[in-house]
Amino acid sequence: MKSRKLVLQNVLIGAAAVLFGGAALVPGHQTQGPVMRAATAFVTGSATTTDSAKLASAPAVAMSSVDVETKNAVSTLESMVRPLSSPEALDDAFKAYFEYKSAHPDDVKKPYLYFVDYGLSSTTMRGYVFDMDSLKIVEGPFTVAHGRGSSVSHYGVPTRFSNGSGSAETSLGLYVTGDTYAFTGHSGGSAYHSIGLRLDGVSKGFNTNAFARGVVAHGAPYVTPTKAGRSEGCPAMEPSRAERLLPKLAHGSLVFLFAPNATWLAGDPWVNATTG
């Protein structure tokens, strides 16, 4: 989360702009009032103790319910989630969770959020499952696979992401979980069987083809406790973990696949939502 001082300063700059603009439009209001003078002094760095007292008595800017929930979740969990590829990773994940829950409460039937930080390599434990009601870690960290089309090296950091069929790339964004089923995959020329969990991508333009592409959460023999091979775009995990964890996540949990990718961060509808 941004520092409290920076947030306050941004609020005051905005307030100062509004007050300056209003004063310019009203005849006879060229003289600044006490709050205006205090705000100006704070922004310019010349605030005194008296100025600070005047600012403290100014009306507070209300935070949305989603902002409050996001801030609380980050402050509770961030010290337990390390490493992260970006200091804003949890902010974005939790904001997307609460924004979607606020807009579609009937779709979120369980309090779980499966989070993967794809800004980290596949030899790094980068997956977590959070209980967003109790703000506790249910599972993690653990290794998670990314799509083979997303990285050049077998165990590298994924840098390419796509919503396109046949890309074998990971799709970033928010998903809603569906039902579990008997999954069959192929690795090293041989078939294997595991539990699968269907995913419905809800980040328009970034992962909405997931169901049609067959992108699901599942267990895979190429994912071990220390490293994860590459999938066809699925956030695959160790087979034993999948058998234990995926039934818990089925039918109405959320999944958030993150990376410090500028195009996705600027366009994801839930990271940038203002509905809360």
C-alpha positions in Angstrom: 0.0 0.0 0.0 1.2 3.5 -0.6 2.5 5.3 2.5 0.0 7.2 4.5 2.0 10.5 4.1 1.9 10.1 0.3 -1.8 9.4 0.2 -2.5 12.3 2.5 -0.4 14.6 0.4 -2.2 13.5 -2.8 -5.6 14.2 -1.1 -4.5 17.6 0.0 -3.1 18.5 -3.4 -6.5 17.5 -4.8 -8.3 19.5 -2.1 -6.1 22.5 -2.8 -6.9 22.4 -6.5 -10.6 22.3 -5.8 -10.4 25.2 -3.4 -8.2 27.3 -5.7 -10.6 26.6 -8.6 -13.6 27.5 -6.5 -12.1 30.7 -5.3 -11.2 31.8 -8.8 -14.9 31.4 -9.8 -16.5 33.3 -6.9 -16.2 37.1 -6.9 -14.7 38.5 -3.7 -13.0 35.3 -2.7 -9.5 36.1 -3.6 -8.4 35.8 0.1 -7.5 32.3 1.3 -9.3 30.8 4.3 -7.5 29.1 7.1 -7.9 25.5 5.7 -6.8 26.7 2.3 -3.7 28.4 3.8 -2.9 25.3 5.8 -3.3 23.0 2.8 -1.1 25.2 0.7 1.5 25.3 3.4 1.5 21.5 3.7 1.9 20.9 0.0 4.7 23.5 -0.3 6.5 22.1 2.7 6.1 25.3 4.9 3.4 24.0 7.3 3.6 25.0 10.9 2.1 23.3 14.0 -0.8 25.7 13.7 -1.3 24.8 10.1 -1.3 21.1 10.9 -3.9 21.6 13.6 -6.2 23.4 11.1 -5.7 20.6 8.6 -6.6 18.0 11.3 -10.0 19.7 11.7 -10.7 19.7 8.0 -13.4 17.2 6.7 -11.9 13.7 6.1 -12.1 12.2 2.6 -14.1 9.0 2.9 -12.7 5.7 1.7 -14.9 3.2 -0.2 -15.7 -0.1 1.4 -13.5 -1.9 -1.1 -10.6 0.4 -0.2 -11.0 -0.3 3.5 -11.2 -4.0 3.0 -8.2 -4.0 0.7 -6.1 -2.0 3.1 -7.0 -4.2 6.0 -6.2 -7.4 4.1 -2.9 -6.1 2.9 -1.8 -4.8 6.3 -2.8 -8.2 7.9 -1.2 -10.5 5.3 1.7 -8.8 3.6 4.3 -9.6 6.2 3.5 -13.3 5.6 3.7 -13.3 1.8 7.3 -13.1 0.6 8.9 -12.7 -1.8 6.7 -10.6 -4.2 7.7 -9.4 -7.6 6.0 -6.1 -7.0 5.1 -4.2 -3.8 1.6 -3.7 -5.3 0.9 -7.4 -6.0 -1.3 -8.0 -3.0 -3.0 -4.6 -3.3 -4.0 -5.5 -6.9 -5.1 -9.1 -5.9 -7.2 -8.1 -2.9 -8.7 -5.1 -4.6 -9.8 -7.3 -7.6 -11.2 -9.8 -5.1 -13.3 -7.3 -3.2 -14.4 -5.3 -6.3 -15.7 -8.5 -7.9 -17.4 -9.7 -4.7 -19.0 -6.2 -4.4 -20.3 -6.3 -7.9 -21.2 -10.0 -8.1 -21.9 -11.2 -4.5 -23.9 -14.2 -5.7 -20.9 -15.6 -7.7 -18.5 -15.6 -4.7 -19.9 -18.5 -2.7 -16.6 -19.3 -0.8 -14.1 -16.9 0.9 -11.0 -18.4 -0.8 -8.6 -16.6 -3.2 -5.9 -18.6 -5.0 -3.1 -16.1 -5.8 -0.1 -16.7 -8.0 2.7 -14.2 -8.5 4.0 -14.9 -12.0 6.6 -12.1 -11.7 8.7 -14.8 -10.0 10.5 -17.8 -11.5 9.0 -21.3 -11.5 11.7 -22.4 -9.0 10.2 -19.9 -6.5 7.3 -20.8 -4.3 4.8 -18.3 -5.7 1.3 -19.7 -5.0 -1.0 -19.0 -2.0 -4.5 -19.7 -1.0 -6.1 -17.1 1.3 -9.2 -17.1 3.4 -10.5 -13.6 2.7 -13.0 -13.7 5.6 -10.6 -14.6 8.3 -7.6 -13.1 6.5 -5.4 -16.2 7.0 -3.2 -18.2 4.7 -4.9 -21.6 4.0 -2.0 -22.9 2.0 1.3 -21.7 0.8 3.7 -20.7 -0.4 4.0 -23.5 -3.0 5.3 -24.0 -6.6 2.9 -23.3 -9.5 3.4 -23.9 -13.2 3.0 -21.3 -16.0 2.3 -21.8 -19.7 5.2 -23.0 -21.9 4.5 -20.2 -24.3 5.1 -17.6 -21.5 8.8 -18.2 -21.0 11.8 -19.1 -23.2 13.7 -21.1 -20.5 12.2 -24.1 -18.8 12.4 -22.7 -15.3 12.5 -19.0 -16.0 10.2 -16.0 -15.2 7.2 -15.8 -17.6 7.2 -12.6 -19.7 4.5 -13.3 -22.4 0.8 -13.6 -21.6 -2.1 -14.2 -23.9 -5.8 -14.8 -24.0 -5.5 -16.5 -27.4 -6.3 -20.1 -28.2 -3.2 -22.2 -29.1 -0.8 -19.8 -27.5 0.1 -22.1 -24.5 0.6 -18.9 -22.6 -0.7 -18.0 -19.1 -3.6 -15.5 -19.0 -3.4 -12.9 -16.2 -6.4 -11.6 -14.2 -9.3 -12.8 -12.1 -11.1 -16.1 -12.4 -14.2 -17.7 -10.8 -13.9 -21.4 -10.0 -16.4 -24.0 -11.3 -16.6 -27.7 -10.7 -13.9 -30.4 -10.4 -13.5 -33.2 -12.8 -11.2 -36.1 -13.8 -8.3 -34.4 -15.6 -6.0 -36.1 -18.1 -2.8 -34.5 -19.2 0.4 -35.5 -21.0 4.0 -35.1 -19.8 7.2 -36.6 -21.3 5.1 -38.5 -23.9 3.0 -40.2 -21.3 -0.6 -39.6 -20.1 -1.3 -38.9 -16.5 -4.4 -38.4 -14.5 -5.3 -35.9 -11.7 -8.1 -33.7 -10.4 -9.0 -30.6 -12.4 -10.8 -27.4 -11.5 -12.6 -25.4 -14.2 -11.9 -21.7 -14.3 -14.1 -18.9 -15.8 -12.0 -15.9 -16.7 -13.7 -12.6 -15.8 -11.0 -10.1 -16.7 -12.4 -9.0 -20.1 -9.8 -9.0 -22.8 -7.2 -10.9 -20.8 -8.5 -14.3 -19.7 -12.1 -14.7 -21.0 -11.1 -17.5 -23.4 -9.8 -19.7 -20.5 -12.8 -22.1 -20.5 -12.7 -22.6 -24.2 -8.9 -23.0 -24.1 -9.2 -25.7 -21.4 -7.1 -23.6 -18.9 -7.8 -25.1 -15.5 -6.2 -25.6 -12.2 -4.9 -29.2 -11.9 -2.2 -31.5 -10.4 0.8 -32.3 -12.6 3.8 -34.6 -12.1 6.1 -31.9 -13.5 5.4 -29.7 -10.5 7.4 -30.6 -7.4 8.0 -28.9 -4.0 11.1 -27.1 -5.4 10.3 -26.3 -9.1 7.5 -26.4 -11.6 7.7 -27.3 -15.3 5.6 -25.6 -17.9 1.9 -26.3 -18.7 -0.4 -25.3 -21.6 -1.3 -22.2 -19.6 -2.7 -23.8 -16.5 -1.8 -22.8 -12.9 -0.9 -26.4 -12.2 0.4 -27.6 -8.8 1.7 -30.8 -7.2 -0.7 -33.7 -7.6 -1.1 -34.4 -3.9 -1.8 -30.7 -3.2 -4.3 -30.6 -6.0 -6.2 -33.6 -4.6 -6.4 -31.9 -1.2 -6.9 -28.3 -2.2 -8.9 -28.1 -5.4 -12.2 -29.5 -3.9 -12.0 -26.8 -1.3 -11.7 -24.1 -4.0 -14.5 -25.5 -6.2 -17.8 -23.8 -6.9 -17.4 -20.1 -6.2 -13.8 -19.2 -5.1 -11.7 -16.7 -6.9 -8.3 -17.1 -8.6 -6.0 -14.1 -9.3 -2.9 -14.6 -11.6 -0.6 -11.6 -11.2 2.5 -10.4 -13.0 4.1 -6.9 -13.2 2.9 -6.5 -16.8 2.1 -2.9 -17.7 -0.4 -3.6 -20.4 -2.5 -5.9 -18.2 -2.2 -3.7 -15.1 -3.5 -0.7 -17.1 -6.4 -2.6 -18.6 -7.7 -5.2 -16.2 -11.3 -4.2 -15.3 -11.1 -5.5 -11.6 -7.7 -4.0 -10.8 -8.9 -0.7 -12.1 -12.6 -0.9 -10.9 -14.2 1.9 -8.9 -17.5 0.1 -8.1 -16.8 -0.4 -4.4 
